[in-house]
């Protein structure tokens, strides 16, 4: 390597002092411009974005709280509706049982009344049958007595005597 080539290499490896100063000043100017026109607006944008995200998070929390309140209210209404449903069903069953009992009581009363009426009618028919039998017995006895005596008695006296006789025999 010769001596003239060493300074060439050094000039290539190390920049010129004035070039270095110019580059340093231009970099500083670019940093100042970047800070003034880009950094502050970017910070403002990031701050707005952070506020927007925080607002959305707070809104989501509020909505979740409201949703929980609505859910709790809906659960309470569902429990109340179920309770009211059970009350209505129980009341319906109770009313049905009361109506059933009233119908049964009325049917029993009607059955007793019809049975009593039937007994009364049977008793009346029996009494009428006994009266007819007495009259038939009296007529037969009168006819037998007439044939036996072969004469006719006074009908009223004859009927009275036969009735007395039949009453004595029957009772």
CORJO-V838660 format. One record per backbone hydrogen bond with DSSP energy under -1.0 kcal/mol. NH is the residue of the N-H (numbers start at 1). CO is the residue of the C=O. Records with the same first field share a line. If there is no record, write none. Layout:
NH = CO ; CO
This chain:
9 = 5
10 = 6
11 = 7
12 = 8
13 = 9
14 = 10
20 = 16
21 = 17
22 = 18
23 = 19
24 = 20
25 = 21
26 = 22
27 = 23
28 = 24
29 = 25
30 = 26
31 = 27
32 = 28
33 = 29
34 = 30
35 = 31
36 = 32
37 = 33
38 = 34
39 = 34
40 = 35
42 = 38
43 = 39
44 = 40
45 = 41
46 = 42
47 = 43
48 = 44
49 = 45
50 = 46
51 = 47
52 = 48
53 = 49
54 = 50
55 = 51
56 = 52
57 = 53
58 = 54
59 = 55
60 = 56
61 = 57
62 = 58
63 = 59
64 = 60
65 = 61
66 = 62
67 = 63
68 = 64
69 = 65
70 = 66
71 = 67
72 = 68
73 = 69
74 = 70
75 = 71
76 = 72
77 = 73
78 = 74
79 = 75
80 = 76
81 = 77
82 = 78
83 = 79
84 = 80
85 = 81
86 = 82
87 = 83
88 = 84
89 = 85
90 = 86
91 = 87
92 = 88
93 = 89
94 = 90
95 = 91
96 = 92
97 = 93
98 = 94
99 = 95
100 = 96
101 = 97
102 = 98
103 = 99
104 = 100
105 = 101
106 = 102
107 = 103
108 = 104
109 = 105
110 = 106
111 = 107
112 = 108
113 = 109
114 = 110
115 = 111
116 = 112
117 = 113
118 = 114
119 = 115
120 = 116
121 = 117
122 = 118
123 = 119
124 = 120
125 = 121
126 = 122
127 = 123
128 = 124
129 = 125
130 = 126
131 = 127
132 = 128
133 = 129
134 = 130
135 = 131
136 = 132
137 = 133
138 = 134
139 = 135
140 = 136
141 = 137
142 = 138
143 = 139
144 = 140
145 = 141
146 = 142
147 = 143
148 = 144
149 = 145
150 = 146
158 = 154
159 = 155
160 = 156
161 = 157
162 = 158
163 = 159
164 = 160
165 = 161
166 = 162
167 = 163
168 = 164
169 = 165
170 = 166
171 = 167
